[in-house]
Amino acid sequence: MLSQVFSCAVVGLDGEIVQVEVDYNPHSLPAFTVVGLPDAAVQESRERVRSAIRNSGLQFPNKRYTVNLAPASLRKEGPAYDLPLAIGVLASTDQVPLDKLIGAIFVGELSLDGSVRHVSGILPIVHRAWQEGFERIFVPVEDAPQAALVPEIEIIPVPSLGHLVEHLYELQVIPAYVRDELDLAVPPDLDGLTDFADVKGQEHVKRALEVAAAGSHNVLMIGPPGVGKTLLARALPAILPTMTLEEALEVTRIYSVADLLAQDKPLLRVRPYRAPHHTISEAGLVGGGSWPRPGEVSLAHRGVLFMDELPEFGQHTLEVLRQPIEDKHVTISRAKVTLTFPANFMLVGAMNPCPCGFYGDPVRECTCSPAAVRRYQQRLSGPLLDRIDIHVEVPRVDYDKLTDDRRGEPSAAIRARVEEARDRQRARFRAEARLQSNADMGPSEIRHYCQADDAGQQLLNTTLRQMQLSARAYHRILKLSRTIADLAGCDIISVTHLAEAIQYRPRKVLY
């Protein structure tokens, strides 16, 4: 007897419908064969399915089963096919009603006792099922809150295989998961984030980070060790604007595929903050693997990618950042598949000026030779530095400021100004769906939206000649000055806005 059950695979960040066909032949020698390009985890599902069916009080006739996962050209990986495979076996042996399988998707891993376990990538799976017109989807209980983020499809939380069979026979119906209304008016929980009020001194660096947060610009902080570069970077998420529902769902989908979502927080409301170690590989940073998975640049999408001790990263690893910074996405090609992951992040780098860390420090003398300083700083290529909008030096904090009990401006006050600036940008880019912030603008948008007054044009022309800026640096100065003008509530870029943007460019080589 032949049965057909529908499931779903995750390819990149999207779901692809998979048809599970089970052929039961009671007249052949015992065998259990799975075809359709399955990986090792899918092959092992045969043993899990056999034990789960028997331990659920159901029958597993020891005969021949042939399972085909269609389309056969699509690679199937992971344990999410356990549940649909088990339902296919039960349907082919006439242990579940076939009419109840119409219009339904089954996803879940089975334990040996028949209970259904969590699987990754539920959000893109449910979204694909909804797009294809399926009426309901059966998912593990702990994945139901995440699945409920997709409207207009019935979510059935399945605790075990036995409960599912009883539900299909309507002996003990599993109630559909009740969606909670998403109240985005309630601010996200920012407890645990570092507050700018706790950072002593460094007012000009705080201003630079405020400008960066307002326009989603890249930042490089340069200074001796112990002056607060890492602390400032950790405080940055507290002043970033709240994500819109579209941004939250976009980020949540990435974390669902990467299996990094907390069970009690199915929807990410706080912008991501990723801080990989400098020993990270190229594949870990931009994504990769034989079947590509998102890397740190995609996990930092719509958030912050903080790279401490930037020159310590591998030189080739740093160079692969150039394309994602510019294009806001990363494309990974393999022999059998080419996938594109979003990578619209704020790059925040921190570095010492030399190997010992005290080049140019007024208190401690640098012990590095000029050649060592040159080699250290040349680990960052010119094209990479040219893609960073804000270069800011972080000096040593005075003793008087360190011992001062007065707190600085809190993050909430800074975030309010950043939100106002982002609101101006959303209103400006209302007709441009792909633009979320000033940093997303291309040359045509810069020409249209970044108009400077006469004095500003004269200052910009003088700066171009004196600093010998590239076309990319010229455009980045205009985008940065547009953000500074938005923070000031101005429609026209003035000479003061351009002057502040220009002073964030590296004016000279440090060595």
RODO-2510 file (C-alpha; in nm, 4 decimals, decimal comma):
residues 511
     n   res          X          Y          Z
     1     m     0,0000     0,0000     0,0000
     2     l     0,1262     0,3493    -0,0882
     3     s     0,0814     0,6566     0,1304
     4     q     0,1802     1,0205     0,0814
     5     v     0,2612     1,2690     0,3568
     6     f     0,3898     1,6241     0,3203
     7     s     0,6787     1,7774     0,5122
     8     c     0,9172     2,0663     0,4489
     9     a     1,2921     2,1169     0,4078
    10     v     1,4935     2,4298     0,4874
    11     v     1,7144     2,5567     0,2043
    12     g     1,9065     2,8634     0,3106
    13     l     1,6435     3,0758     0,4825
    14     d     1,3481     2,9410     0,2869
    15     g     1,1314     2,6321     0,3122
    16     e     1,0771     2,3801     0,0339
    17     i     0,7850     2,1354     0,0386
    18     v     0,8912     1,7698     0,0532
    19     q     0,6595     1,4808    -0,0297
    20     v     0,7209     1,1669     0,1784
    21     e     0,6047     0,8599    -0,0147
    22     v     0,5955     0,5285     0,1743
    23     d     0,5392     0,2006    -0,0094
    24     y     0,4552    -0,0986     0,2137
    25     n     0,5010    -0,4449     0,0630
    26     p     0,3827    -0,7235     0,2983
    27     h     0,4967    -0,9944     0,0569
    28     s     0,8691    -0,9157     0,0498
    29     l     1,1582    -0,9771     0,2839
    30     p     1,1988    -0,7284     0,5712
    31     a     1,3767    -0,4072     0,4696
    32     f     1,3520    -0,0342     0,5317
    33     t     1,4971     0,1767     0,2491
    34     v     1,5039     0,5579     0,2315
    35     v     1,5852     0,7250    -0,1010
    36     g     1,5681     1,0835    -0,2257
    37     l     1,9115     1,2220    -0,1334
    38     p     1,8890     1,1754     0,2477
    39     d     2,1813     1,2576     0,4765
    40     a     2,3018     1,0432     0,7677
    41     a     2,0467     1,1898     1,0129
    42     v     1,7602     1,1026     0,7786
    43     q     1,8976     0,7513     0,7266
    44     e     1,9121     0,7031     1,1036
    45     s     1,5467     0,8025     1,1303
    46     r     1,4567     0,4445     1,0309
    47     e     1,5576     0,3172     1,3751
    48     r     1,3914     0,6056     1,5583
    49     v     1,0672     0,5581     1,3648
    50     r     1,0620     0,1818     1,4248
    51     s     1,1124     0,2199     1,8018
    52     a     0,8757     0,5176     1,8342
    53     i     0,5913     0,3326     1,6620
    54     r     0,6295     0,0209     1,8750
    55     n     0,6727     0,2120     2,2023
    56     s     0,3583     0,4124     2,1237
    57     g     0,1482     0,0958     2,1264
    58     l     0,1177     0,0798     1,7480
    59     q     0,2080    -0,1927     1,5014
    60     f     0,5224    -0,1992     1,2926
    61     p     0,4973    -0,5061     1,0666
    62     n     0,8406    -0,6457     0,9951
    63     k     0,8059    -0,6290     0,6164
    64     r     0,9489    -0,4187     0,3330
    65     y     0,9177    -0,0383     0,3356
    66     t     1,0451     0,1881     0,0594
    67     v     1,0458     0,5598     0,1391
    68     n     1,0977     0,8250    -0,1272
    69     l     1,1606     1,1895    -0,0342
    70     a     1,0612     1,4015    -0,3326
    71     p     1,1923     1,6020    -0,5050
    72     a     1,4872     1,3655    -0,5236
    73     s     1,7224     1,6424    -0,6420
    74     l     1,6875     1,8320    -0,3115
    75     r     1,9153     1,7238    -0,0313
    76     k     1,7298     1,6226     0,2866
    77     e     1,9085     1,6708     0,6181
    78     g     1,8264     1,6675     0,9868
    79     p     1,5789     1,4748     1,2020
    80     a     1,2699     1,6822     1,1098
    81     y     1,1461     1,4038     0,8787
    82     d     1,0959     1,1548     1,1640
    83     l     0,7333     1,2499     1,2266
    84     p     0,6158     1,2563     0,8625
    85     l     0,8000     0,9302     0,7956
    86     a     0,6289     0,7637     1,0930
    87     i     0,2879     0,8932     0,9819
    88     g     0,3612     0,7620     0,6318
    89     v     0,4416     0,4161     0,7697
    90     l     0,1235     0,4158     0,9791
    91     a    -0,0836     0,5334     0,6829
    92     s     0,0608     0,2657     0,4542
    93     t    -0,0229    -0,0007     0,7151
    94     d    -0,3780     0,1384     0,7578
    95     q    -0,3285     0,2663     1,1149
    96     v    -0,4255     0,6310     1,0550
    97     p    -0,7093     0,7746     0,8406
    98     l    -0,5771     0,8938     0,5051
    99     d    -0,8340     1,1739     0,4682
   100     k    -0,6929     1,3482     0,7782
   101     l    -0,3546     1,3883     0,6067
   102     i    -0,4915     1,6099     0,3293
   103     g    -0,3826     1,9727     0,3521
   104     a    -0,1454     1,9062     0,6423
   105     i     0,2312     1,9372     0,6974
   106     f     0,4162     1,7237     0,9532
   107     v     0,7493     1,8265     1,1085
   108     g     0,9272     1,6882     1,4147
   109     e     1,1998     1,4670     1,5554
   110     l     1,0985     1,1480     1,7351
   111     s     1,2524     1,0049     2,0469
   112     l     1,2490     0,6295     2,1014
   113     d     0,9473     0,6506     2,3336
   114     g     0,7427     0,8350     2,0694
   115     s     0,7631     1,1883     2,2091
   116     v     0,8158     1,4682     1,9569
   117     r     1,1223     1,6884     1,9963
   118     h     1,2182     2,0368     1,8819
   119     v     1,3609     2,0953     1,5335
   120     s     1,5307     2,4015     1,3849
   121     g     1,3959     2,6246     1,1089
   122     i     1,0276     2,6118     1,2084
   123     l     0,9550     2,9722     1,1060
   124     p     1,0553     2,9390     0,7363
   125     i     0,8875     2,5962     0,7257
   126     v     0,5518     2,7309     0,8467
   127     h     0,5806     3,0345     0,6217
   128     r     0,6347     2,8114     0,3190
   129     a     0,3413     2,5883     0,4171
   130     w     0,1192     2,8968     0,4394
   131     q     0,2399     3,0188     0,0980
   132     e     0,1605     2,6799    -0,0583
   133     g    -0,1942     2,6881     0,0757
   134     f    -0,1742     2,4168     0,3432
   135     e    -0,4428     2,4454     0,6096
   136     r    -0,2572     2,3149     0,9160
   137     i     0,0852     2,2109     1,0334
   138     f     0,1769     1,9623     1,3071
   139     v     0,4853     2,0766     1,5016
   140     p     0,6558     1,9898     1,8335
   141     v     0,4958     2,1528     2,1368
   142     e     0,7955     2,3744     2,2160
   143     d     0,8052     2,5045     1,8576
   144     a     0,4391     2,6106     1,8528
   145     p     0,4983     2,9704     1,9783
   146     q     0,7512     3,0275     1,7009
   147     a     0,5245     2,8682     1,4392
   148     a     0,2374     3,0915     1,5528
   149     l     0,4236     3,3979     1,4211
   150     v     0,2851     3,3038     1,0782
   151     p    -0,0872     3,3899     1,0571
   152     e    -0,3706     3,2170     0,8721
   153     i    -0,2508     2,8604     0,9234
   154     e    -0,3622     2,6254     1,2017
   155     i    -0,0829     2,5225     1,4400
   156     i    -0,1233     2,1816     1,6104
   157     p     0,1324     2,1232     1,8916
   158     v     0,2120     1,7494     1,9009
   159     p     0,3461     1,6077     2,2313
   160     s     0,3925     1,2500     2,1063
   161     l     0,3210     1,0134     1,8197
   162     g     0,0497     0,8342     2,0194
   163     h    -0,1322     1,1624     2,0883
   164     l    -0,1138     1,2487     1,7202
   165     v    -0,2751     0,9186     1,6159
   166     e    -0,5540     0,9718     1,8694
   167     h    -0,6011     1,3243     1,7309
   168     l    -0,6267     1,1978     1,3734
   169     y    -0,8946     0,9486     1,4805
   170     e    -1,0641     1,2277     1,6839
   171     l    -1,0411     1,0180     2,0006
   172     q    -0,8522     1,2857     2,1904
   173     v    -0,8305     1,6058     1,9875
   174     i    -0,5212     1,8222     2,0373
   175     p    -0,6387     2,1850     2,0604
   176     a    -0,4809     2,4250     1,8130
   177     y    -0,2237     2,6647     1,9526
   178     v    -0,3781     2,9997     2,0454
   179     r    -0,1771     3,2907     1,9085
   180     d    -0,0931     3,5767     2,1391
   181     e    -0,1350     3,9174     1,9825
   182     l     0,2014     4,0860     1,9293
   183     d     0,1956     4,4155     2,1185
   184     l     0,4847     4,6075     1,9628
   185     a     0,3877     4,9159     2,1606
   186     v     0,5483     4,7536     2,4646
   187     p     0,9223     4,8319     2,4479
   188     p     1,1567     4,5320     2,4298
   189     d     1,3293     4,4108     2,7428
   190     l     1,6692     4,5847     2,7598
   191     d     1,7596     4,4619     3,1072
   192     g     2,1156     4,3388     3,1241
   193     l     2,2451     4,5766     2,8562
   194     t     2,5227     4,8180     2,9480
   195     d     2,3980     5,1741     3,0003
   196     f     2,5899     5,4681     2,8562
   197     a     2,5469     5,6405     3,1911
   198     d     2,7905     5,3874     3,3411
   199     v     3,0684     5,4777     3,0953
   200     k     3,2969     5,7403     3,2467
   201     g     3,4143     6,0165     3,0151
   202     q     3,4585     5,9525     2,6397
   203     e     3,1864     6,2027     2,5488
   204     h     3,3095     6,2455     2,1927
   205     v     3,3126     5,8663     2,1422
   206     k     2,9567     5,8447     2,2752
   207     r     2,8574     6,1112     2,0243
   208     a     3,0205     5,9127     1,7432
   209     l     2,8304     5,5990     1,8468
   210     e     2,5060     5,7969     1,8632
   211     v     2,5599     5,9113     1,5044
   212     a     2,6447     5,5533     1,4039
   213     a     2,3289     5,4166     1,5669
   214     a     2,1114     5,6853     1,4048
   215     g     2,2213     5,5923     1,0529
   216     s     2,3513     5,2342     1,0928
   217     h     2,7080     5,3400     1,0087
   218     n     3,0257     5,1382     1,0596
   219     v     3,2667     5,2450     1,3357
   220     l     3,6321     5,1826     1,4174
   221     m     3,7570     5,2742     1,7677
   222     i     4,1338     5,3106     1,8113
   223     g     4,2986     5,3493     2,1497
   224     p     4,5237     5,1949     2,4141
   225     p     4,4034     4,8973     2,6188
   226     g     4,1725     4,9569     2,9134
   227     v     4,0158     5,2844     2,7980
   228     g     3,6637     5,1424     2,7472
   229     k     3,6403     5,0434     2,3799
   230     t     3,4755     4,7086     2,4533
   231     l     3,2468     4,8631     2,7163
   232     l     3,1304     5,1278     2,4694
   233     a     3,0599     4,8628     2,2064
   234     r     2,8563     4,6590     2,4545
   235     a     2,6533     4,9696     2,5401
   236     l     2,5686     5,0341     2,1737
   237     p     2,2654     4,7944     2,1523
   238     a     2,0934     4,9945     2,4282
   239     i     2,0706     5,3038     2,2047
   240     l     1,9727     5,1295     1,8820
   241     p     1,6158     5,1914     1,7623
   242     t     1,3499     4,9297     1,8235
   243     m     1,3057     4,6865     1,5356
   244     t     0,9902     4,7048     1,3293
   245     l     0,7787     4,3891     1,2976
   246     e     0,9210     4,3228     0,9504
   247     e     1,2787     4,3540     1,0786
   248     a     1,2025     4,1357     1,3823
   249     l     1,0559     3,8584     1,1668
   250     e     1,3503     3,8832     0,9272
   251     v     1,6036     3,8420     1,2085
   252     t     1,3973     3,5739     1,3816
   253     r     1,3936     3,3653     1,0634
   254     i     1,7757     3,3659     1,0546
   255     y     1,8002     3,2620     1,4189
   256     s     1,5348     2,9945     1,3649
   257     v     1,7420     2,8341     1,0894
   258     a     2,0556     2,8623     1,3037
   259     d     1,8618     2,7100     1,5980
   260     l     1,9569     2,9957     1,8316
   261     l     1,6098     3,1035     1,9456
   262     a     1,5235     3,0800     2,3132
   263     q     1,2050     2,8834     2,3806
   264     d     1,0544     3,1637     2,5894
   265     k     1,1315     3,4289     2,3242
   266     p     1,0016     3,3086     1,9865
   267     l     1,0248     3,6602     1,8398
   268     l     1,3472     3,8586     1,8700
   269     r     1,2732     4,2166     1,9715
   270     v     1,6236     4,3350     2,0639
   271     r     1,8673     4,3954     1,7798
   272     p     2,1381     4,1272     1,7566
   273     y     2,4831     4,1833     1,9019
   274     r     2,7475     3,9393     1,7842
   275     a     3,1088     3,9449     1,9050
   276     p     3,3080     3,6613     1,7427
   277     h     3,6594     3,5770     1,8642
   278     h     3,9486     3,6652     1,6376
   279     t     4,0209     3,2943     1,5825
   280     i     3,6960     3,2554     1,3860
   281     s     3,7226     3,0957     1,0426
   282     e     3,6076     3,2488     0,7168
   283     a     3,3120     3,0088     0,7006
   284     g     3,2162     3,0927     1,0585
   285     l     3,2194     3,4632     0,9806
   286     v     3,0349     3,4844     0,6486
   287     g     2,8710     3,1409     0,6475
   288     g     2,9514     2,8193     0,4696
   289     g     2,9748     2,4458     0,5005
   290     s     2,9005     2,1728     0,2485
   291     w     2,5350     2,2777     0,2831
   292     p     2,5714     2,6516     0,3584
   293     r     2,4533     2,7898     0,6909
   294     p     2,4396     3,1573     0,7979
   295     g     2,7541     3,2960     0,9576
   296     e     2,8146     3,5772     1,2049
   297     v     2,7531     3,8511     0,9476
   298     s     2,4021     3,7140     0,8921
   299     l     2,3391     3,6534     1,2626
   300     a     2,4232     4,0239     1,3110
   301     h     2,1665     4,1273     1,0465
   302     r     1,9888     4,4493     1,1505
   303     g     2,2196     4,4625     1,4525
   304     v     2,5852     4,4949     1,5542
   305     l     2,8879     4,2869     1,4568
   306     f     3,1582     4,3768     1,7096
   307     m     3,5104     4,2679     1,6210
   308     d     3,7463     4,3316     1,9104
   309     e     4,1213     4,3377     1,8428
   310     l     4,0430     4,3808     1,4741
   311     p     4,4022     4,3391     1,3409
   312     e     4,4274     4,0003     1,5153
   313     f     4,1690     3,8516     1,2783
   314     g     4,3097     3,6654     0,9809
   315     q     4,3812     3,9006     0,6924
   316     h     4,1849     3,6923     0,4421
   317     t     3,8997     3,6621     0,6932
   318     l     3,8813     4,0408     0,7158
   319     e     3,8877     4,0844     0,3402
   320     v     3,5780     3,8682     0,2921
   321     l     3,3877     4,1338     0,4897
   322     r     3,4254     4,3851     0,2085
   323     q     3,1481     4,2455    -0,0102
   324     p     2,8858     4,2023     0,2690
   325     i     2,9556     4,5545     0,3990
   326     e     2,8970     4,6994     0,0537
   327     d     2,6131     4,4811    -0,0770
   328     k     2,4296     4,4096     0,2535
   329     h     2,4128     4,0386     0,1720
   330     v     2,6490     3,7459     0,1248
   331     t     2,6293     3,4834    -0,1495
   332     i     2,7794     3,1395    -0,0876
   333     s     2,8324     2,9094    -0,3849
   334     r     2,8892     2,5376    -0,3701
   335     a     2,8963     2,2721    -0,6411
   336     k     2,5281     2,1827    -0,5950
   337     v     2,3758     2,4989    -0,4530
   338     t     2,4135     2,8767    -0,4373
   339     l     2,2489     3,0534    -0,1429
   340     t     2,2184     3,4181    -0,0451
   341     f     2,1904     3,5313     0,3169
   342     p     2,1105     3,8865     0,4340
   343     a     2,3971     4,0699     0,6042
   344     n     2,2898     4,4293     0,6708
   345     f     2,4831     4,4928     0,9919
   346     m     2,6745     4,7661     1,1720
   347     l     3,0437     4,6790     1,1854
   348     v     3,1991     4,8036     1,5088
   349     g     3,5717     4,7406     1,5298
   350     a     3,8145     4,8065     1,8133
   351     m     4,1926     4,8007     1,7924
   352     n     4,5090     4,9104     1,9642
   353     p     4,7376     5,1443     1,7684
   354     c     5,0328     4,9024     1,7941
   355     p     5,1214     4,5553     1,9265
   356     c     5,1990     4,6823     2,2779
   357     g     4,8981     4,9131     2,2642
   358     f     5,0566     5,2409     2,3746
   359     y     5,1662     5,4108     2,0521
   360     g     5,0905     5,7815     2,0975
   361     d     4,9808     5,7375     2,4604
   362     p     5,0755     6,0408     2,6745
   363     v     5,1363     5,8321     2,9897
   364     r     5,3074     5,5095     2,8893
   365     e     5,5849     5,4836     2,6367
   366     c     5,5446     5,2586     2,3334
   367     t     5,8011     4,9777     2,3153
   368     c     5,7321     4,8870     1,9508
   369     s     5,9644     4,9734     1,6656
   370     p     5,8272     5,1855     1,3789
   371     a     5,8411     4,8788     1,1540
   372     a     5,6355     4,6745     1,4040
   373     v     5,3743     4,9521     1,4282
   374     r     5,3583     4,9719     1,0488
   375     r     5,3150     4,5981     1,0055
   376     y     5,0468     4,5859     1,2749
   377     q     4,8361     4,8641     1,1251
   378     q     4,8799     4,7386     0,7700
   379     r     4,6882     4,4241     0,8643
   380     l     4,3818     4,6360     0,7878
   381     s     4,3730     4,7041     0,4150
   382     g     4,2845     5,0396     0,2652
   383     p     3,9688     4,9097     0,0910
   384     l     3,8377     4,7747     0,4232
   385     l     3,9138     5,0979     0,6116
   386     d     3,7505     5,2943     0,3301
   387     r     3,4224     5,1126     0,4011
   388     i     3,4157     5,2288     0,7646
   389     d     3,2293     5,5568     0,8031
   390     i     3,3474     5,6655     1,1484
   391     h     3,7070     5,6474     1,2716
   392     v     3,7357     5,7687     1,6293
   393     e     4,0265     5,7727     1,8704
   394     v     3,9517     5,6619     2,2267
   395     p     4,2003     5,8294     2,4668
   396     r     4,2905     5,7441     2,8231
   397     v     4,0259     5,8561     3,0756
   398     d     4,1387     6,1154     3,3309
   399     y     4,1550     6,0095     3,6957
   400     d     3,9098     6,2848     3,7957
   401     k     3,6432     6,1472     3,5596
   402     l     3,6963     5,7919     3,6776
   403     t     3,6401     5,8855     4,0420
   404     d     3,3472     6,1206     3,9718
   405     d     3,0233     5,9783     4,1160
   406     r     2,8033     6,1671     3,8714
   407     r     2,6449     5,9511     3,6025
   408     g     2,6422     6,0447     3,2394
   409     e     2,3500     6,0710     3,0016
   410     p     2,1447     5,7487     3,0142
   411     s     2,0979     5,5290     2,7114
   412     a     1,7219     5,5929     2,7119
   413     a     1,7733     5,9642     2,6370
   414     i     2,0187     5,8899     2,3567
   415     r     1,7898     5,6224     2,2136
   416     a     1,5033     5,8744     2,1988
   417     r     1,7121     6,1009     1,9727
   418     v     1,8157     5,8043     1,7612
   419     e     1,4517     5,6983     1,7222
   420     e     1,3572     6,0476     1,6042
   421     a     1,6355     6,0421     1,3460
   422     r     1,5288     5,6976     1,2225
   423     d     1,1674     5,8177     1,1978
   424     r     1,2834     6,0959     0,9661
   425     q     1,4667     5,8388     0,7544
   426     r     1,1649     5,6064     0,7350
   427     a     0,9484     5,8976     0,6217
   428     r     1,2096     5,9950     0,3617
   429     f     1,2458     5,6409     0,2268
   430     r     0,8767     5,5516     0,2381
   431     a     0,8756     5,4881    -0,1373
   432     e     1,2030     5,2901    -0,1238
   433     a     1,1213     4,9534     0,0344
   434     r     1,4835     4,8342     0,0395
   435     l     1,6083     5,1404     0,2332
   436     q     1,5834     5,1259     0,6115
   437     s     1,8553     5,3769     0,7118
   438     n     2,0935     5,6297     0,5618
   439     a     2,3703     5,3709     0,5394
   440     d     2,1598     5,1758     0,2862
   441     m     2,1603     5,4578     0,0306
   442     g     2,3249     5,4094    -0,3072
   443     p     2,4727     5,6780    -0,5368
   444     s     2,1353     5,7724    -0,6864
   445     e     1,9724     5,8142    -0,3434
   446     i     2,2728     6,0114    -0,2185
   447     r     2,2417     6,2516    -0,5115
   448     h     1,8710     6,2947    -0,4413
   449     y     1,8600     6,3126    -0,0596
   450     c     2,2035     6,4469     0,0435
   451     q     2,1859     6,8061    -0,0739
   452     a     2,4281     7,0449     0,1002
   453     d     2,4132     7,4241     0,1138
   454     d     2,6664     7,6426    -0,0680
   455     a     2,9089     7,6658     0,2250
   456     g     2,8917     7,2914     0,2715
   457     q     2,9646     7,2293    -0,0974
   458     q     3,2703     7,4544    -0,0775
   459     l     3,3982     7,2721     0,2332
   460     l     3,3404     6,9356     0,0685
   461     n     3,5317     7,0348    -0,2463
   462     t     3,8252     7,1598    -0,0406
   463     t     3,8298     6,8411     0,1655
   464     l     3,8239     6,6187    -0,1427
   465     r     4,1335     6,7885    -0,2822
   466     q     4,3291     6,8038     0,0423
   467     m     4,2504     6,4534     0,1772
   468     q     4,2487     6,2874    -0,1670
   469     l     3,9350     6,0926    -0,0827
   470     s     3,8020     5,8094    -0,2969
   471     a     3,4557     5,8181    -0,4506
   472     r     3,3408     5,5706    -0,1848
   473     a     3,4733     5,7923     0,0968
   474     y     3,3030     6,0944    -0,0621
   475     h     2,9671     5,9139    -0,0651
   476     r     3,0130     5,7921     0,2903
   477     i     3,0820     6,1459     0,4129
   478     l     2,7576     6,2597     0,2516
   479     k     2,5591     5,9738     0,4081
   480     l     2,7150     6,0444     0,7472
   481     s     2,6397     6,4171     0,7234
   482     r     2,2805     6,3287     0,6288
   483     t     2,2511     6,1314     0,9528
   484     i     2,4011     6,4172     1,1563
   485     a     2,1489     6,6542     0,9979
   486     d     1,8673     6,4128     1,0845
   487     l     1,9793     6,4117     1,4488
   488     a     1,9645     6,7932     1,4402
   489     g     1,6211     6,7874     1,2730
   490     c     1,7441     6,9632     0,9575
   491     d     1,6334     6,8966     0,5999
   492     i     1,9366     7,0574     0,4348
   493     i     2,2930     6,9476     0,5113
   494     s     2,4854     7,2492     0,6434
   495     v     2,8566     7,3153     0,6796
   496     t     2,8482     7,2150     1,0490
   497     h     2,7051     6,8739     0,9638
   498     l     2,9673     6,8175     0,6953
   499     a     3,2461     6,9358     0,9240
   500     e     3,1522     6,6795     1,1883
   501     a     3,1289     6,4043     0,9271
   502     i     3,4703     6,4943     0,7830
   503     q     3,6397     6,4854     1,1229
   504     y     3,5359     6,1210     1,1569
   505     r     3,7545     6,0293     0,8575
   506     p     4,1126     5,9142     0,9305
   507     r     4,3167     6,2292     0,8661
   508     k     4,6622     6,0753     0,8715
   509     v     4,8427     5,7457     0,8988
   510     l     4,9325     5,6718     1,2587
   511     y     5,2775     5,5289     1,1971
***
